[in-house]
């Protein structure tokens, strides 16, 4: 079985030696690590290893098992994935990353869901869904070598991307009080990317970075409370979490994408499959 190691790291404001000290403890079934409370999902179990990593064990194949992390006020999250990962994945390997937050004054709501999955053994599918906050317009942008390759006009269709199996090198998710949400993906190589819509398939467009936007939310999200990470066919997961209270000036996943000033805090998720 392939093993997935996930490490949440702040990408700025931390020196290389900043992770040397371990500030963590477990009171089963939960563990607190670097100030973040981690609770198991499904039948997963949590522990902390000698390297100060949170171990998420007993991951099955039904997609229910994983960990929920309480990260209030983290409205911008950068996800760096160490390679190789999905380039070596098997059919059914999947990660579901759900942002939980406050929307329309109601806490504990799903405000976005991003799914990355190996759907045929050689084909990957990426979905972004913001329907729970009544987003009425989506768009997708594809970049390559710092240049915009394709910009989709706003549509009611949530993004569905298909491309040959490749690594996912980085990911960023943003939640803005204005109601706009976006997810960016940096791929490990240039690949032909197709966009599925109700009007047919667009592309392929060759690129290595994708930005998916959800706009005009009917129920405006105002805060992020937690991140749910559910895994399928991954084996044991390791997690180390740190957060910073400042933003980079640009989206580090797709450099052309400016980070909105209205996003106030950020954290990062780094995944390593091996």
VMD Tcl script that draws the C-alpha trace (Angstrom):
set ca {
  {0.00 0.00 0.00}
  {1.21 3.48 -0.80}
  {1.91 5.71 2.14}
  {0.78 9.33 2.35}
  {2.62 11.74 4.63}
  {0.94 15.10 5.11}
  {2.76 17.97 6.82}
  {1.14 21.32 7.59}
  {3.83 24.04 7.58}
  {3.82 27.82 7.56}
  {5.87 28.79 4.50}
  {7.01 32.15 5.83}
  {8.20 33.62 9.14}
  {9.77 30.35 10.32}
  {13.51 29.67 10.23}
  {14.75 26.16 9.30}
  {15.32 25.33 12.96}
  {11.91 26.51 14.10}
  {10.45 22.99 14.10}
  {13.10 21.53 16.41}
  {11.00 21.85 19.59}
  {7.93 19.65 19.89}
  {4.92 21.30 21.52}
  {2.41 18.48 21.51}
  {0.50 16.02 23.64}
  {-2.29 13.50 23.26}
  {-5.35 12.84 25.39}
  {-6.99 10.04 23.38}
  {-8.68 10.20 21.02}
  {-7.45 13.77 20.34}
  {-3.97 15.27 20.03}
  {-2.88 18.89 20.32}
  {0.19 19.86 18.31}
  {1.66 23.37 18.13}
  {-1.57 24.82 19.50}
  {-3.87 23.10 16.99}
  {-6.41 20.57 18.23}
  {-6.63 17.45 16.05}
  {-9.56 15.04 16.27}
  {-9.89 11.73 14.38}
  {-12.52 11.14 11.73}
  {-14.06 7.75 11.00}
  {-12.02 4.94 12.57}
  {-8.70 6.78 12.31}
  {-6.46 6.93 15.40}
  {-4.05 9.72 16.35}
  {-0.64 9.76 18.03}
  {2.57 11.83 18.00}
  {5.85 10.25 16.91}
  {9.45 10.96 17.97}
  {9.81 13.51 15.14}
  {6.87 15.56 16.46}
  {4.58 14.48 13.66}
  {0.92 13.69 14.20}
  {0.27 10.13 13.00}
  {-3.15 9.50 11.50}
  {-3.41 5.72 11.35}
  {-6.00 3.09 10.44}
  {-6.95 4.76 7.13}
  {-9.29 2.59 5.10}
  {-10.76 2.65 1.61}
  {-14.20 4.18 2.29}
  {-13.07 7.82 2.40}
  {-14.40 8.46 5.92}
  {-11.11 8.25 7.80}
  {-8.81 11.18 8.49}
  {-8.41 14.14 10.81}
  {-10.19 17.44 11.47}
  {-8.01 20.37 12.52}
  {-9.35 23.46 14.23}
  {-7.80 26.49 12.52}
  {-9.95 29.56 13.25}
  {-9.29 32.71 11.22}
  {-7.10 30.95 8.64}
  {-8.74 32.23 5.50}
  {-5.84 31.56 3.13}
  {-4.12 28.17 3.00}
  {-1.13 27.21 0.88}
  {-0.62 23.52 0.17}
  {2.81 22.35 -0.93}
  {3.05 18.70 -1.95}
  {6.41 16.95 -2.02}
  {6.82 14.74 -5.07}
  {6.37 12.06 -6.23}
  {2.73 11.73 -5.18}
  {-0.14 11.30 -7.63}
  {2.24 10.33 -10.45}
  {2.70 7.04 -8.58}
  {-0.89 6.71 -7.33}
  {-3.27 3.83 -7.99}
  {-6.92 3.85 -8.99}
  {-9.00 5.05 -6.06}
  {-6.31 7.13 -4.33}
  {-8.10 10.25 -3.14}
  {-7.89 13.27 -0.86}
  {-10.90 15.38 0.13}
  {-10.08 18.75 1.70}
  {-13.09 20.51 3.21}
  {-13.12 24.02 4.61}
  {-15.54 24.38 7.54}
  {-16.54 27.85 8.65}
  {-19.13 30.50 9.36}
  {-21.43 31.54 6.52}
  {-24.61 33.55 6.75}
  {-24.05 33.80 10.49}
  {-24.20 30.00 10.89}
  {-21.14 28.19 12.23}
  {-19.97 24.71 11.29}
  {-20.91 24.94 7.61}
  {-19.03 23.44 4.69}
  {-17.87 26.39 2.63}
  {-15.75 24.61 0.02}
  {-14.71 21.12 -0.97}
  {-11.74 20.26 -3.18}
  {-11.26 16.68 -4.32}
  {-8.14 15.27 -5.99}
  {-8.54 11.71 -7.23}
  {-7.04 9.04 -9.45}
  {-10.13 7.97 -11.38}
  {-8.84 5.46 -13.94}
  {-5.31 4.47 -13.00}
  {-3.87 6.91 -15.53}
  {-6.36 9.82 -15.38}
  {-6.79 12.39 -12.61}
  {-9.88 14.43 -11.80}
  {-10.00 17.62 -9.70}
  {-13.28 19.14 -8.50}
  {-14.02 22.37 -6.65}
  {-17.50 22.72 -5.16}
  {-18.83 25.77 -3.32}
  {-22.54 25.01 -3.69}
  {-23.09 24.95 0.08}
  {-22.64 28.74 0.13}
  {-24.76 29.17 -3.02}
  {-21.97 30.27 -5.35}
  {-23.58 31.15 -8.70}
  {-20.54 31.66 -10.93}
  {-17.32 29.72 -11.45}
  {-14.33 30.19 -13.72}
  {-11.06 28.41 -14.44}
  {-7.72 29.88 -15.47}
  {-4.79 27.83 -16.79}
  {-1.20 29.07 -16.60}
  {2.08 27.84 -18.01}
  {5.56 29.23 -17.32}
  {4.10 32.38 -15.78}
  {1.77 33.10 -18.71}
  {-2.01 32.87 -18.89}
  {-2.95 30.13 -21.37}
  {-6.73 30.13 -20.99}
  {-9.34 32.10 -19.01}
  {-12.87 30.73 -18.90}
  {-15.83 33.10 -18.86}
  {-17.94 32.80 -15.69}
  {-20.33 29.84 -15.78}
  {-22.77 28.13 -13.44}
  {-20.81 24.86 -13.74}
  {-18.43 23.99 -10.87}
  {-14.92 23.24 -12.18}
  {-14.24 19.64 -13.19}
  {-10.71 19.15 -14.52}
  {-9.33 16.05 -16.21}
  {-5.68 15.46 -17.06}
  {-3.13 12.63 -17.31}
  {-1.75 11.36 -14.02}
  {0.91 13.69 -12.69}
  {2.15 15.06 -9.38}
  {0.41 17.92 -7.61}
  {3.25 20.13 -6.43}
  {1.28 22.79 -4.55}
  {-2.21 23.99 -3.74}
  {-3.76 27.16 -2.29}
  {-7.28 27.85 -1.02}
  {-8.69 31.28 -0.16}
  {-11.88 32.39 1.55}
  {-12.75 36.07 1.20}
  {-15.38 38.04 3.14}
  {-16.55 39.42 -0.21}
  {-17.87 35.96 -1.05}
  {-15.21 34.90 -3.55}
  {-13.38 31.63 -3.00}
  {-10.57 30.23 -5.08}
  {-8.36 27.18 -5.31}
  {-5.09 27.04 -7.22}
  {-3.13 23.92 -8.16}
  {0.47 23.73 -9.33}
  {1.13 20.50 -11.19}
  {4.43 18.67 -11.36}
  {4.63 18.94 -15.15}
  {2.93 20.46 -18.18}
  {-0.13 18.39 -19.05}
  {-3.12 18.75 -21.40}
  {-6.03 19.86 -19.19}
  {-9.68 19.46 -20.13}
  {-12.56 21.30 -18.44}
  {-15.91 19.53 -18.31}
  {-19.01 21.73 -18.54}
  {-22.72 21.21 -19.16}
  {-22.14 22.58 -22.66}
  {-19.37 20.09 -23.45}
  {-15.65 19.67 -22.90}
  {-13.26 22.60 -23.25}
  {-9.65 22.11 -24.27}
  {-7.28 20.51 -23.89}
  {-5.11 23.43 -22.81}
  {-1.52 22.62 -21.89}
  {-0.37 24.09 -18.59}
  {1.11 23.41 -15.18}
  {-0.96 25.69 -12.96}
  {-4.72 26.05 -12.58}
  {-6.82 28.60 -10.71}
  {-10.49 27.81 -10.01}
  {-12.78 30.59 -8.76}
  {-16.15 30.51 -7.03}
  {-17.88 33.90 -7.18}
  {-21.13 35.62 -6.19}
  {-21.84 33.57 -3.07}
  {-25.43 33.81 -1.96}
  {-24.40 32.93 1.60}
  {-21.20 34.86 2.26}
  {-18.54 32.99 4.25}
  {-16.90 35.20 6.87}
  {-14.59 32.86 8.81}
  {-12.86 29.50 8.55}
  {-13.12 27.31 11.65}
  {-11.57 23.99 10.69}
  {-10.12 21.85 7.91}
  {-11.31 18.29 7.40}
  {-8.82 16.00 5.67}
  {-10.28 12.65 4.61}
  {-8.13 10.08 2.82}
  {-8.72 6.93 0.83}
  {-6.20 4.18 0.04}
  {-3.31 6.20 1.49}
  {-2.08 4.24 4.50}
  {-0.75 6.14 7.53}
  {-0.74 9.94 7.40}
  {1.75 12.19 9.24}
  {0.81 15.81 10.03}
  {2.78 18.71 11.48}
  {0.89 22.01 11.84}
  {2.03 25.62 12.20}
  {0.29 28.85 11.26}
  {1.43 32.43 10.68}
  {-0.57 35.64 10.95}
  {0.67 37.36 7.80}
  {0.07 37.00 4.09}
  {2.49 36.81 1.15}
  {1.98 39.49 -1.48}
  {1.27 36.99 -4.26}
  {-0.21 33.53 -4.51}
  {2.87 31.30 -4.22}
  {1.17 28.56 -6.24}
  {0.34 30.62 -9.35}
  {2.68 33.64 -9.14}
  {0.50 35.82 -11.37}
  {-2.40 35.56 -8.92}
  {-2.37 38.38 -6.37}
  {-3.40 37.44 -2.82}
  {-6.44 39.58 -1.93}
  {-5.71 42.04 0.87}
  {-9.00 41.12 2.54}
  {-7.60 37.70 3.45}
  {-5.99 38.23 6.83}
  {-4.21 35.06 8.01}
  {-2.70 32.03 6.36}
  {-1.33 28.59 6.96}
  {0.03 25.81 4.78}
  {-0.46 22.13 4.08}
  {2.43 20.10 2.77}
  {1.79 16.53 1.62}
  {4.35 13.84 0.90}
  {3.34 10.54 -0.67}
  {5.81 7.73 -0.42}
}
mol new
graphics top color blue
foreach p $ca { graphics top sphere $p radius 0.5 }
foreach p [lrange $ca 0 end-1] q [lrange $ca 1 end] { graphics top cylinder $p $q radius 0.2 }
display resetview
